[in-house]
Amino acid sequence: MARAVLSPCEVFLHATECLRNLSSTKQSYRQTMRKCRGLVDSLVSYVKDCIEAGKPDEKSVDNCVCTLHNLTFQLEAEAPALFTRITALSKNFNRKNNQGDVGPISCFSSQNKAPDKMNCHNNLSSFNYDPHPSGAGLLLHSKTLQSYLTLLRSSQKEETQEACCGALQNLTLHEGIVSSVMSHTIVNKLNGLQVIGPLLKSNKVNLQRNVMALVRNLTRNPSLHSALGHEVFEGNESDDTLAMACQAANCLFIKDPEMSKHLLNKDLINYLPKSSKAASLVLYNLWSEKDTQSYLKKVSRD
């Protein structure tokens, strides 16, 4: 009996399924796959081609994105050499800004001079720019991040969207220069909040939760608080998602008490107790601030 001959598309599909499975297991497998010549390039290129062809829901796209998501897991710890450019540029930038009294302050200084903020943001985003990205370097490049954001907006497959969000989470997970650069790239360079914001109100509970976890990562960057503040509390969220929203809000309010005045209203105050544990921490920290306490009393009377 003759065996059925698989079409090239079927062969490719099964190959991407195999890569997806391999990338989800051992660290040594991930390392080997990152170093495999042309592998990451091919995955990224295929995803980009399908996006441009209007085929974001192809099963092979899902497999490729899930593989890329897995390859970003623990990326900074497992492949620190990929981030040499970012760390070197940030050190040079700080060194130049710390010489003498002239020039803008360091991006990473605790000082806060308004005229320098935009300059810092632009420099942070530029740290992630390589005109000729290749290999594993594509895992953190802005072109790949743009593909994730495009799929988050255009794909109807929840699994694909969650993988894209997961990759962005992995790249913004830890505090430090790498996460800051990735976060600024997503928010400032790629205008990612235009995509992320609406997904906070998605009726897909798992996706909504993952997007809120990404927002929580982004809140670690004080210079992004203003942009993020308007995206945290809108819509009726699931309990888990609202708890994460409260955690993100808590980070915002502790680092920038003034931000709370722009976000607080009577409806929000009454709404917070629905996720009591996380909400109570937000309310406690808000009430601990004398200035904010006065504002809360005023809002509750209105």
Secondary structure, DSSP 8 states (H G I E B T S, - for coil): -------HHHHHHHHHHHHHHHHTS-HHHHHHHHHSTTHHHHHHHHHHHHHHTT-TT-HHHHHHHHHHHHHTTTHHHH-GGGGHHHHHHHHHHHHHHTSSS-S---TTSS---HHHHHHHHHHHHHTT--SS--GGGGGGSHHHHHHHHHHHHH---HHHHHHHHHHHHHHT-SSSHHHHHHHHIIIIIS-THHHHHHHTT-S-HHHHHHHHHHHHHHTT-GGGHHHHHTTSS-S---HHHHHHHHHHHHHHHHH-HHHHHHH--HHHHHHGGGGHHHHHHHHHHHHHSHHHHHHHHHHHH-
